[in-house]
Amino acid sequence: MSTQSIKVEGMSCDHCIHAVTEELVKIDGVNNVNVTLNPDGPSNIDFDADNEIAMTDLAAAIDEAGYTLV
């Protein structure tokens, strides 16, 4: 298991955290999502993964939640 980090643009509240977390945990192998919210810029998201998660899969999940992977 490894920890991966991504940055997401457009998040500003608890609803945003819930939406992104909900989409990320749908990806097989993603666990323990931790969001550090930054309403004035990109928010940092750390998560544990059983294997390396492809950026295309992460981008699709973030897009589905309504935000942008940066």
Residue pairs with C-beta under 8 A, 6 or more apart in sequence:
1 31
1 48
1 49
1 50
2 48
2 49
2 51
2 52
3 46
3 47
3 48
3 49
4 46
4 47
4 48
4 49
4 52
4 53
5 44
5 45
5 46
6 44
6 45
6 58
6 62
6 69
7 42
7 43
7 44
7 45
7 69
7 70
8 20
8 42
8 43
8 45
8 62
8 67
8 68
8 69
8 70
9 41
9 42
9 43
9 67
9 68
9 69
9 70
10 16
10 66
10 67
10 68
11 17
11 20
11 35
11 37
11 38
11 39
11 43
11 67
12 37
12 39
13 37
13 39
16 37
16 43
16 65
16 67
17 35
17 37
19 65
19 66
19 67
20 33
20 35
20 45
20 61
20 62
20 65
20 67
21 33
21 35
22 65
23 61
23 62
23 64
23 65
24 30
24 33
24 45
24 47
24 58
24 61
24 62
25 31
25 33
26 61
27 53
27 57
27 58
27 61
28 50
29 49
29 50
29 51
29 53
30 47
30 48
30 49
30 53
31 47
31 48
31 49
31 50
32 47
32 48
33 45
33 46
33 47
34 45
34 46
34 47
35 43
35 44
35 45
36 43
36 44
36 45
36 46
37 43
38 44
42 70
55 69
58 69
59 69
62 68
62 69
63 69
